[in-house]
Amino acid sequence: MSDENNKGVGTAVQGVGGPRDGRTAPGEQGTTLTTRQGHPVHDNQNSRTVGSRGPMTLENYQFIEKLSHFDRERIPERVVHARGVGAHGVFRATGKVGDEPVSKYTRAKLFQEDGKETPVFVRFSTVGHGTHSPETLRDPRGFAVKFYTEDGNWDLVGNNLKIFFIRDALKFPDLIHSQKPSPTTNIQSQERIFDFFAGSPEATHMITLLYSPWGIPASYRFMQGSGVNTYKWVNDQGEGVLVKYHWEPVQGVRNLTQMQADEVQATNFNHATQDLHDAIERGDFPQWDLFVQIMEDGEHPELDFDPLDDTKIWPREQFPWRHVGQMTLNRNPENVFAETEQAAFGTGVLVDGLDFSDDKMLQGRTFSYSDTQRYRVGPNYLQLPINAPKKHVATNQRDGQMAYRVDTFEGQDQRVNYEPSLLSGPKEAPRRAPEHTPRVEGNLVRAAIERPNPFGQAGMQYRNFADWERDELVSNLSGALAGVDKRIQDKMLEYFTAADADYGQRVREGIQAKEAEMKGQKQEAPVYGTEASSLY
């Protein structure tokens, strides 16, 4: 067998079972259908039975293997971001941050040279709905990018909107429970959704964006992306700065009104997936420019918000967007399950020169994302080709379900699966630059951040919308809130009014008009379809 057939096997038993082993038995062709054990299948149309009408036999291995695998084809879907589409591509760095050398701020190698290319895999998704839900639903969109860098993988896991509903990950399970279908009806309920928001004033800014046309991107190719959370960049001196990431589509930004979304959904509920796939197939490769905002590390008391608050946008006039590179998507997956579905992203996956901030939501996500991949895909999910780094890997992590290979280096003594060792085994890497060591002190407390300011930027965003966007926002919120518990309505109207008096007044009037319309309509249950004839 050629080395190419066995390339990437990486097991302790070399020369056996490569990913695509080309060896065939005498009389077989390369296209011969086989079982998973490699046995040729001579009849795939008829099960083995006692006579043509008799019972099947228990030793019918081909049938048992085929059906038992079919029974296990699906893994648990993501609890969020279940509906998604993926694509491969490349990121090209500029070597600068705007007009400055990037090395001033970060030592991350993928950014250092103008024209330096890094392979990427991207997964776009809706957040709250299931695997086969329509892509026209009002929902944030996921924008997750896996960079296969020379120093290992970096995952930039974000959304299309630049902020989030909450600022503390402790509330995340409750947020998602409220957005998911009711446990008693299996139907998504606006009353449940806004009941949670009524106790979470910090969500007002995100609600203002989500219920505007920005809540339904026209397709993934025309969608912005953002890291949402605050990260850090670290330079060769170990100095850190706060940083925010933003993806801007070269194709421009396009959104759907609710009416447009309804029209699209009536004919194609896979429109965003199809649009991305077809564009790449015809060579119309979508591109996004990557920008960063940089802020000196600190509390910044001069601002009316905390820089670590992910419900806030950093004003561009104070913290300008600086260009650092461009991403091009140029290849569709060969197999959606093996690549898009098994792709596993995590906010804790950073390379040297990139670091965490004390953003509470980021720190919570860092645990949750990788933890859910171990449950969903398995403890060895990082050995799958789509998740494995494109570089040397040597660990002392062994075994576990579906272990695909042993992470050893060439010539390693297989007895040694621990460290330290004088006999063999991987050794600690020398540190090439000072570690970033920020000073943190204080009492352990359970407390909200100072300067929460939940309504200021929501009001600014409302006033910044075009007239048609404000009209759409008011219409969507009025329709969503009409008919829900009045206590919830009153609390939400209090929040909208605190953001902007006109905002609150228009939504109040919209709810009243919608409820009057509902009251005037017959309250009969709808009957769908046309009466059918009898079958013979």
ZAMARGU-4260 file (C-alpha; in steps of 0.2 Angstrom, whole numbers, plus 5000, padded with zeros to 4 digits):
<rodrens>
0) 5000/5000/5000 | 5006/5017/4996 | 5011/5030/5009 | 4998/5041/5002 | 4984/5029/5006
5) 4990/5028/5024 | 4993/5047/5025 | 4986/5054/5042 | 4982/5038/5050 | 4993/5041/5065
10) 4989/5025/5075 | 5001/5015/5085 | 4998/5001/5072 | 5005/5008/5056 | 5000/5002/5038
15) 4982/4997/5043 | 4966/5006/5039 | 4970/5022/5031 | 4956/5035/5029 | 4954/5029/5011
20) 4963/5012/5009 | 4964/5008/4991 | 4968/4990/4992 | 4955/4978/4985 | 4952/4959/4986
25) 4954/4948/4970 | 4939/4951/4958 | 4934/4968/4966 | 4934/4985/4958 | 4937/5001/4967
30) 4919/5005/4966 | 4913/4988/4974 | 4900/4990/4987 | 4906/4983/5004 | 4900/4981/5022
35) 4910/4992/5035 | 4920/4976/5038 | 4926/4977/5020 | 4916/4962/5014 | 4909/4963/4997
40) 4890/4965/4995 | 4883/4954/4982 | 4864/4958/4985 | 4859/4975/4992 | 4840/4973/4987
45) 4835/4957/4997 | 4837/4952/5015 | 4842/4934/5018 | 4826/4924/5023 | 4820/4906/5024
50) 4812/4905/5007 | 4806/4920/4998 | 4792/4923/5010 | 4799/4916/5026 | 4807/4925/5041
55) 4824/4934/5042 | 4838/4925/5051 | 4847/4933/5066 | 4864/4929/5058 | 4860/4941/5043
60) 4875/4952/5047 | 4874/4963/5032 | 4856/4968/5037 | 4860/4970/5055 | 4876/4981/5051
65) 4866/4992/5039 | 4851/4995/5050 | 4860/4997/5066 | 4871/5010/5059 | 4856/5019/5051
70) 4848/5019/5069 | 4863/5029/5075 | 4867/5041/5061 | 4862/5056/5070 | 4871/5064/5085
75) 4863/5076/5097 | 4860/5092/5088 | 4868/5108/5095 | 4857/5115/5109 | 4860/5131/5100
80) 4866/5135/5082 | 4858/5118/5076 | 4854/5124/5059 | 4870/5128/5050 | 4880/5128/5034
85) 4899/5127/5032 | 4912/5132/5019 | 4931/5131/5017 | 4942/5146/5013 | 4957/5156/5016
90) 4962/5171/5027 | 4975/5184/5020 | 4983/5195/5032 | 4988/5213/5029 | 5003/5213/5041
95) 4996/5229/5048 | 4982/5236/5060 | 4976/5250/5049 | 4992/5260/5046 | 5002/5253/5060
100) 5012/5237/5061 | 5002/5223/5069 | 5017/5218/5079 | 5014/5233/5090 | 4998/5225/5097
105) 5000/5206/5095 | 5013/5193/5091 | 5000/5181/5084 | 5009/5174/5068 | 4994/5173/5057
110) 4993/5192/5057 | 5011/5197/5055 | 5015/5197/5036 | 5006/5205/5022 | 4998/5192/5011
115) 5001/5178/5023 | 4987/5164/5020 | 4979/5154/5034 | 4966/5140/5029 | 4949/5142/5037
120) 4932/5133/5040 | 4917/5144/5043 | 4900/5139/5050 | 4885/5150/5048 | 4869/5146/5058
125) 4853/5151/5066 | 4853/5151/5085 | 4837/5146/5093 | 4829/5134/5081 | 4831/5116/5076
130) 4842/5107/5062 | 4829/5109/5048 | 4820/5125/5053 | 4817/5139/5040 | 4832/5151/5038
135) 4820/5165/5037 | 4816/5165/5055 | 4819/5181/5066 | 4835/5175/5076 | 4853/5180/5078
140) 4865/5171/5066 | 4880/5162/5071 | 4897/5167/5062 | 4910/5154/5068 | 4928/5154/5060
145) 4941/5141/5063 | 4958/5146/5058 | 4971/5132/5055 | 4986/5142/5060 | 5004/5137/5061
150) 5003/5138/5080 | 4987/5127/5081 | 4969/5131/5079 | 4961/5148/5083 | 4942/5149/5084
155) 4933/5166/5082 | 4915/5161/5087 | 4903/5176/5085 | 4886/5181/5079 | 4880/5193/5065
160) 4874/5206/5078 | 4888/5215/5087 | 4881/5212/5105 | 4871/5200/5115 | 4855/5199/5126
165) 4865/5196/5143 | 4881/5200/5150 | 4883/5185/5163 | 4884/5167/5157 | 4875/5162/5172
170) 4859/5167/5164 | 4862/5159/5147 | 4852/5142/5150 | 4837/5153/5156 | 4839/5164/5140
175) 4839/5149/5129 | 4825/5140/5138 | 4814/5155/5136 | 4818/5156/5117 | 4815/5137/5114
180) 4798/5130/5112 | 4787/5128/5127 | 4789/5112/5136 | 4770/5110/5137 | 4766/5113/5119
185) 4782/5112/5109 | 4778/5129/5102 | 4788/5144/5103 | 4779/5157/5114 | 4781/5176/5113
190) 4775/5177/5131 | 4789/5166/5137 | 4802/5175/5127 | 4797/5192/5133 | 4794/5186/5151
195) 4812/5183/5152 | 4816/5199/5144 | 4805/5209/5156 | 4817/5203/5170 | 4833/5207/5159
200) 4833/5226/5155 | 4851/5223/5148 | 4843/5214/5133 | 4834/5230/5127 | 4848/5235/5115
205) 4849/5217/5107 | 4830/5217/5106 | 4830/5233/5096 | 4842/5226/5084 | 4834/5209/5083
210) 4816/5215/5079 | 4822/5227/5066 | 4826/5221/5048 | 4844/5217/5055 | 4836/5202/5064
215) 4833/5193/5047 | 4849/5194/5036 | 4844/5191/5017 | 4857/5177/5016 | 4874/5173/5024
220) 4884/5181/5010 | 4877/5198/5014 | 4879/5197/5033 | 4891/5205/5045 | 4900/5195/5059
225) 4906/5200/5075 | 4916/5192/5089 | 4903/5200/5101 | 4914/5198/5117 | 4930/5208/5122
230) 4946/5199/5119 | 4964/5204/5121 | 4979/5205/5110 | 4997/5202/5117 | 5013/5208/5110
235) 5031/5202/5111 | 5033/5212/5127 | 5019/5204/5135 | 5008/5220/5135 | 4990/5217/5132
240) 4976/5228/5124 | 4957/5225/5123 | 4951/5220/5106 | 4934/5218/5097 | 4933/5208/5080
245) 4921/5213/5066 | 4918/5205/5049 | 4911/5216/5035 | 4905/5207/5019 | 4913/5214/5003
250) 4896/5210/4995 | 4887/5223/5005 | 4874/5220/5019 | 4856/5215/5014 | 4842/5212/5026
255) 4824/5206/5025 | 4808/5214/5031 | 4795/5202/5039 | 4785/5202/5023 | 4800/5198/5012
260) 4805/5184/5024 | 4787/5177/5023 | 4788/5177/5004 | 4804/5168/5004 | 4799/5155/5017
265) 4784/5151/5006 | 4795/5144/4992 | 4812/5139/5000 | 4816/5137/5018 | 4834/5133/5014
270) 4837/5149/5004 | 4852/5155/5014 | 4861/5138/5013 | 4857/5136/4995 | 4863/5154/4991
275) 4880/5151/4999 | 4882/5134/4991 | 4877/5139/4974 | 4888/5155/4974 | 4904/5145/4979
280) 4899/5131/4966 | 4898/5144/4952 | 4915/5153/4957 | 4907/5168/4965 | 4917/5167/4981
285) 4911/5178/4995 | 4923/5188/5005 | 4923/5197/5021 | 4936/5210/5028 | 4941/5208/5046
290) 4942/5223/5056 | 4947/5226/5075 | 4944/5239/5087 | 4957/5242/5100 | 4956/5249/5117
295) 4969/5251/5131 | 4967/5238/5144 | 4958/5246/5159 | 4941/5251/5167 | 4939/5267/5157
300) 4929/5277/5169 | 4926/5291/5156 | 4914/5279/5146 | 4896/5277/5151 | 4898/5258/5149
305) 4910/5244/5154 | 4921/5239/5140 | 4919/5221/5145 | 4900/5222/5143 | 4894/5212/5128
310) 4878/5221/5127 | 4887/5237/5122 | 4895/5243/5105 | 4911/5252/5106 | 4908/5268/5097
315) 4917/5269/5080 | 4921/5287/5082 | 4931/5284/5098 | 4938/5267/5093 | 4939/5266/5074
320) 4938/5250/5064 | 4956/5245/5058 | 4958/5233/5044 | 4969/5217/5047 | 4964/5205/5033
325) 4952/5197/5022 | 4943/5180/5021 | 4937/5171/5005 | 4926/5156/5005 | 4930/5145/4990
330) 4926/5127/4993 | 4910/5118/4999 | 4911/5103/5010 | 4912/5086/5002 | 4901/5079/5016
335) 4890/5090/5027 | 4889/5079/5042 | 4908/5075/5042 | 4913/5093/5041 | 4899/5105/5045
340) 4890/5095/5058 | 4905/5088/5067 | 4914/5105/5066 | 4917/5110/5084 | 4921/5128/5089
345) 4926/5135/5106 | 4929/5153/5112 | 4944/5146/5122 | 4953/5140/5107 | 4966/5154/5106
350) 4984/5154/5099 | 4999/5164/5106 | 4997/5182/5105 | 4978/5181/5108 | 4971/5181/5125
355) 4955/5182/5136 | 4948/5197/5144 | 4937/5196/5160 | 4921/5197/5150 | 4909/5187/5160
360) 4900/5180/5145 | 4916/5175/5137 | 4923/5166/5152 | 4906/5156/5153 | 4906/5152/5134
365) 4924/5146/5136 | 4918/5132/5147 | 4902/5128/5139 | 4907/5127/5121 | 4920/5114/5122
370) 4910/5105/5135 | 4895/5103/5124 | 4906/5097/5110 | 4912/5083/5121 | 4894/5078/5124
375) 4888/5080/5106 | 4903/5073/5096 | 4913/5064/5109 | 4929/5066/5120 | 4940/5063/5105
380) 4931/5076/5094 | 4948/5085/5091 | 4955/5070/5082 | 4942/5072/5068 | 4949/5079/5052
385) 4938/5095/5052 | 4943/5099/5070 | 4961/5093/5070 | 4975/5106/5069 | 4985/5106/5053
390) 5002/5104/5063 | 5011/5093/5075 | 5001/5086/5089 | 5009/5077/5104 | 4999/5074/5120
395) 4997/5062/5134 | 4979/5061/5132 | 4974/5043/5128 | 4959/5032/5124 | 4941/5037/5126
400) 4927/5033/5115 | 4931/5033/5096 | 4949/5036/5098 | 4955/5038/5080 | 4974/5039/5083
405) 4987/5040/5097 | 4994/5058/5098 | 5012/5053/5099 | 5027/5060/5090 | 5038/5049/5078
410) 5049/5038/5087 | 5041/5040/5104 | 5043/5026/5117 | 5025/5020/5118 | 5027/5015/5136
415) 5028/5033/5141 | 5011/5042/5142 | 5015/5054/5156 | 5026/5069/5159 | 5039/5072/5166
420) 5049/5058/5160 | 5068/5055/5157 | 5064/5040/5146 | 5054/5048/5132 | 5038/5058/5129
425) 5034/5076/5123 | 5043/5090/5132 | 5037/5107/5137 | 5040/5120/5124 | 5051/5135/5128
430) 5042/5151/5130 | 5047/5163/5116 | 5040/5179/5123 | 5034/5185/5140 | 5017/5179/5146
435) 5003/5192/5149 | 5001/5194/5168 | 4987/5207/5172 | 4985/5211/5190 | 4968/5207/5197
440) 4963/5210/5215 | 4946/5211/5225 | 4934/5202/5236 | 4924/5187/5229 | 4907/5194/5226
445) 4891/5191/5217 | 4887/5208/5209 | 4882/5216/5193 | 4895/5226/5184 | 4895/5245/5187
450) 4888/5257/5173 | 4875/5244/5167 | 4866/5258/5157 | 4854/5246/5149 | 4845/5259/5138
455) 4857/5272/5132 | 4863/5263/5116 | 4846/5255/5113 | 4839/5273/5111 | 4854/5278/5100
460) 4851/5263/5089 | 4832/5267/5087 | 4836/5285/5082 | 4850/5280/5070 | 4838/5268/5061
465) 4831/5274/5044 | 4812/5278/5045 | 4808/5261/5036 | 4818/5252/5049 | 4810/5260/5063
470) 4793/5256/5056 | 4798/5238/5054 | 4804/5237/5072 | 4788/5245/5079 | 4777/5233/5068
475) 4787/5217/5073 | 4787/5221/5092 | 4769/5226/5092 | 4764/5210/5084 | 4775/5200/5096
480) 4769/5208/5111 | 4750/5209/5107 | 4741/5197/5117 | 4754/5193/5130 | 4752/5196/5149
485) 4749/5214/5152 | 4762/5214/5166 | 4775/5209/5153 | 4769/5222/5141 | 4770/5236/5153
490) 4788/5231/5159 | 4794/5230/5140 | 4786/5247/5136 | 4794/5254/5152 | 4811/5249/5144
495) 4807/5255/5127 | 4802/5272/5134 | 4818/5273/5144 | 4827/5271/5128 | 4817/5284/5118
500) 4800/5291/5122 | 4795/5290/5104 | 4800/5272/5104 | 4790/5267/5119 | 4775/5277/5113
505) 4775/5270/5095 | 4776/5252/5102 | 4762/5255/5114 | 4750/5262/5100 | 4755/5247/5089
510) 4751/5235/5103 | 4734/5243/5105 | 4730/5243/5087 | 4735/5225/5085 | 4725/5219/5100
515) 4710/5229/5093 | 4712/5220/5077 | 4713/5203/5085 | 4698/5207/5095 | 4688/5211/5080
520) 4692/5195/5071 | 4683/5179/5074 | 4691/5168/5087 | 4688/5152/5078 | 4702/5139/5076
525) 4709/5140/5058 | 4705/5126/5046 | 4719/5122/5034 | 4718/5114/5017 | 4705/5109/5004
530) 4693/5094/5008 | 4700/5079/4999 | 4691/5066/4989 | 4691/5047/4994 | 4704/5035/4990
535) 4699/5019/4982
</rodrens>
